[in-house]
Amino acid sequence: MAREQQHAVVVGGGVIGICCAYFLSKHGARVTVLERDEVGKGASYGSAGVIAPGHAPINKPGRVKQALKSVFDPLSPLYVAPRWDPALAQWLLTFSRNCTAGHLDRSMRALSSVGHATTSLFQELVSEEELDCDFRREGYFEVYLTDRGLHAARGEATVMRQHGFRPEVLDGAALREREAALNDSVLGGIFYPEAATLNPYRFVLEMAERTRRQGAELLTGAEVVEILEDRGRLRGVRTLDGDAIAADTLVLATGAYGGALARQLGYRLPLQAAKGYHRDRDPREGETPALRHTCMLGENSVFCTPMNGFVRFAGTLEFSGINHDIRRPRLEQLTRVAARYLDGVGEAVSRSEWCGLRPCLPDGLPALGPVPGHPSVFVATGHAMLGLTLGPMTGKLIAEYIIDGAPSLDLAAFRADRFR
Ligand SMILES: Cc1cc2nc3c(=O)[nH]c(=O)nc-3n(C[C@H](O)[C@H](O)[C@H](O)COP(=O)(O)OP(=O)(O)OC[C@H]3O[C@@H](n4cnc5c(N)ncnc54)[C@H](O)[C@@H]3O)c2cc1C
C-alpha cells in the first residue's frame, strides 16, 4: 500500500507509542494515536530520564541468587509482593532460566546494535526538532560504597567494553573531583560516557507536538477495548465510547497494560508490571544535594538525576501487579539511601512523589514486531528499565518495518512470537 494511504493506528501515548507515531508520520503514513488517559502520563512520565545505551537487561547471571536473598524484603530494591498468581510464578521461572551468561551475551548483542545508534538519534531529534527537554549529553556515574558492588560493576563494564562501549572505572577521589556532592564513603564507580539525560515527560510532550505538526491525530481519553477483524484481516479498533476507527496497521504500544488487547488475537505476551517510584526535591541547602551530574547509587539501584530546577531520586523494581498504590516505606527509601552516598540530603517536602509501571518480559528484552498470524498488528512493548533509552530507535525501526517491509537493524532477538 502506498505510504500516504496507510492509516496506522497507534494505541498508547507513552514514549514508545509517540516515537512510533512520530516516525510513521515522518515516513508519510496517516497516523492516529489513541491514548486512554493523557499523553505521557504512564510509566514514561516520571522515569529517571537517563538514556543508557548498551546497558544489560535485568536478567544477569547471579541475579536469581541475589534476588532470592532479598526478594520478599519490602525495602529491597527488587521486591516481589507475596501473592498467589500463576502467571507471575511462570514469569519468574522463565526469568530465572534467562539469567545465564549465554542469554546475557545474546541480549547485549541485540541491545548494543540498537544502543550504538541511540544517543545520536536523540541528539538529532533534539537539534532538528528543537525539542525543549533539558537534554544533556554528558554521561552518568554509577557509584559504590562496597568492594563487592564495585567488583560486580567492573565486571559489567568489561562486558560493555566487549560490545563497543567505553565505560571508565574511577576511584572515590576521582569521582569526588568530578561530582563534588559525593561523600567520602563512596569507594569508586564507573563513568558511562555514551549516556545522556533529559526530562522524560517534556521529551514525550515535545515529540507529541512535533508528531501533530507532521499531521498525525492524537486523541486522548480514547481507550481501545476491541480489535476489529474480518476473517483474520485487520479492520480497526473500537473505543470504550463505542467509536470504530478504521486502520490498515495497528501498533500496540500499551506499556504494562497491553495484555488484554493482545489476548483478543489469541496472543499471550507474558508481561509483568515492575513498579518504580520517584521523589523530586527542590534544590535547598541541607535538604537536597547540589548535584551537577546524574549518579546511580549502585548497591541500591537509585538514580539521582538533576533536572531543570530539581533533583529526581528514582528507582525500585516492585512486582505487585497492576496498581498504582504507593508503598511509602519504599518511596522514602529513595532519599534515605541517597544520604549514604551524597552530602546534603536531609528531610524535606518533595515537590512530586510518583509511581509508574515498567512493562517487563521475562527475558528482559522488548517485543517488537508483528503479532503471530496477524501481519498488520504490531507490538512495541516490554522495554522494562530501558523504555526511554530505546524509545526513538523503537519508533524508527517499527516505522521501517511497517512502511518499508523490513527494519534497518536485525530485530530477531525482539521477535514478538518468541514466547510461544
Ligand atoms: C521509576 C522509573 C525510572 C525509570 N528510569 C528510566 C530511565 O532512566 N531510562 C530509561 O530508559 N527507562 C526508564 N524507565 C523505564 C521507562 O520509563 C519505561 O520503559 C517506558 O516509559 C515504557 O514506555 P511505554 O510507552 O511502553 O509505556 P507507558 O509510558 O506506560 O505508556 C503506555 C500508554 O498506553 C496507554 N494505554 C494502555 N492501554 C491502553 C488502551 N487500551 N487504550 C488506549 N491507551 C492505552 C496508557 O494509558 C499509557 O499512557 C523507568 C521507569 C520507572 C518506573
The ligand as an SDF file (V2000), in Angstrom:
LIG
                    3D

 53 58  0  0  0  0  0  0  0  0999 V2000
   10.9400    4.8770   38.3440 C   0  0  0  0  0  0  0  0  0  0  0  0
   11.2780    4.5850   36.9200 C   0  0  0  0  0  0  0  0  0  0  0  0
   12.5070    5.0280   36.4110 C   0  0  0  0  0  0  0  0  0  0  0  0
   12.8360    4.7540   35.0760 C   0  0  0  0  0  0  0  0  0  0  0  0
   14.0060    5.2500   34.5780 N   0  0  0  0  0  0  0  0  0  0  0  0
   14.3200    5.0280   33.2720 C   0  0  0  0  0  0  0  0  0  0  0  0
   15.4910    5.6040   32.7190 C   0  0  0  0  0  0  0  0  0  0  0  0
   16.2120    6.3600   33.3730 O   0  0  0  0  0  0  0  0  0  0  0  0
   15.8060    5.3070   31.4370 N   0  0  0  0  0  0  0  0  0  0  0  0
   15.0190    4.5010   30.6570 C   0  0  0  0  0  0  0  0  0  0  0  0
   15.3780    4.2330   29.5110 O   0  0  0  0  0  0  0  0  0  0  0  0
   13.8640    3.9850   31.1450 N   0  0  0  0  0  0  0  0  0  0  0  0
   13.4960    4.2280   32.4210 C   0  0  0  0  0  0  0  0  0  0  0  0
   12.3420    3.7090   32.9370 N   0  0  0  0  0  0  0  0  0  0  0  0
   11.5260    2.8190   32.1010 C   0  0  0  0  0  0  0  0  0  0  0  0
   10.6440    3.6000   31.1450 C   0  0  0  0  0  0  0  0  0  0  0  0
   10.0190    4.6570   31.8290 O   0  0  0  0  0  0  0  0  0  0  0  0
    9.5800    2.6690   30.5380 C   0  0  0  0  0  0  0  0  0  0  0  0
   10.1990    1.5340   29.9600 O   0  0  0  0  0  0  0  0  0  0  0  0
    8.7920    3.3830   29.4560 C   0  0  0  0  0  0  0  0  0  0  0  0
    8.2240    4.5700   29.9540 O   0  0  0  0  0  0  0  0  0  0  0  0
    7.7000    2.4990   28.8710 C   0  0  0  0  0  0  0  0  0  0  0  0
    7.0310    3.2810   27.9150 O   0  0  0  0  0  0  0  0  0  0  0  0
    5.6870    2.8040   27.2550 P   0  0  0  0  0  0  0  0  0  0  0  0
    5.3060    3.8290   26.2560 O   0  0  0  0  0  0  0  0  0  0  0  0
    5.8340    1.3830   26.8130 O   0  0  0  0  0  0  0  0  0  0  0  0
    4.6510    2.7510   28.4690 O   0  0  0  0  0  0  0  0  0  0  0  0
    3.7830    3.9120   29.1500 P   0  0  0  0  0  0  0  0  0  0  0  0
    4.5570    5.1600   29.2990 O   0  0  0  0  0  0  0  0  0  0  0  0
    3.1890    3.3400   30.3720 O   0  0  0  0  0  0  0  0  0  0  0  0
    2.6750    4.1980   28.0620 O   0  0  0  0  0  0  0  0  0  0  0  0
    1.6760    3.2640   27.7550 C   0  0  0  0  0  0  0  0  0  0  0  0
    0.4350    4.0760   27.4770 C   0  0  0  0  0  0  0  0  0  0  0  0
   -0.5750    3.2430   26.9260 O   0  0  0  0  0  0  0  0  0  0  0  0
   -1.8290    3.6820   27.3960 C   0  0  0  0  0  0  0  0  0  0  0  0
   -2.7790    2.5990   27.2300 N   0  0  0  0  0  0  0  0  0  0  0  0
   -2.7140    1.3580   27.7820 C   0  0  0  0  0  0  0  0  0  0  0  0
   -3.7570    0.6160   27.3720 N   0  0  0  0  0  0  0  0  0  0  0  0
   -4.4990    1.3980   26.5350 C   0  0  0  0  0  0  0  0  0  0  0  0
   -5.6950    1.1980   25.7810 C   0  0  0  0  0  0  0  0  0  0  0  0
   -6.3560    0.0310   25.8260 N   0  0  0  0  0  0  0  0  0  0  0  0
   -6.1790    2.2100   25.0140 N   0  0  0  0  0  0  0  0  0  0  0  0
   -5.5100    3.4170   24.9670 C   0  0  0  0  0  0  0  0  0  0  0  0
   -4.3800    3.6570   25.6670 N   0  0  0  0  0  0  0  0  0  0  0  0
   -3.8710    2.6710   26.4320 C   0  0  0  0  0  0  0  0  0  0  0  0
   -1.5490    4.0530   28.8540 C   0  0  0  0  0  0  0  0  0  0  0  0
   -2.5200    4.9400   29.3710 O   0  0  0  0  0  0  0  0  0  0  0  0
   -0.1660    4.6800   28.7450 C   0  0  0  0  0  0  0  0  0  0  0  0
   -0.2190    6.0960   28.6040 O   0  0  0  0  0  0  0  0  0  0  0  0
   11.9500    3.9990   34.2540 C   0  0  0  0  0  0  0  0  0  0  0  0
   10.7120    3.5870   34.7560 C   0  0  0  0  0  0  0  0  0  0  0  0
   10.3670    3.8820   36.0770 C   0  0  0  0  0  0  0  0  0  0  0  0
    9.0180    3.4580   36.5870 C   0  0  0  0  0  0  0  0  0  0  0  0
  1  2  1  0
  2  3  1  0
  2 52  2  0
  3  4  2  0
  4  5  1  0
  4 50  1  0
  5  6  2  0
  6  7  1  0
  6 13  1  0
  7  8  2  0
  7  9  1  0
  9 10  1  0
 10 11  2  0
 10 12  1  0
 12 13  2  0
 13 14  1  0
 14 15  1  0
 14 50  1  0
 15 16  1  0
 16 17  1  0
 16 18  1  0
 18 19  1  0
 18 20  1  0
 20 21  1  0
 20 22  1  0
 22 23  1  0
 23 24  1  0
 24 25  2  0
 24 26  1  0
 24 27  1  0
 27 28  1  0
 28 29  2  0
 28 30  1  0
 28 31  1  0
 31 32  1  0
 32 33  1  0
 33 34  1  0
 33 48  1  0
 34 35  1  0
 35 36  1  0
 35 46  1  0
 36 37  1  0
 36 45  1  0
 37 38  2  0
 38 39  1  0
 39 40  1  0
 39 45  2  0
 40 41  1  0
 40 42  2  0
 42 43  1  0
 43 44  2  0
 44 45  1  0
 46 47  1  0
 46 48  1  0
 48 49  1  0
 50 51  2  0
 51 52  1  0
 52 53  1  0
M  END
$$$$
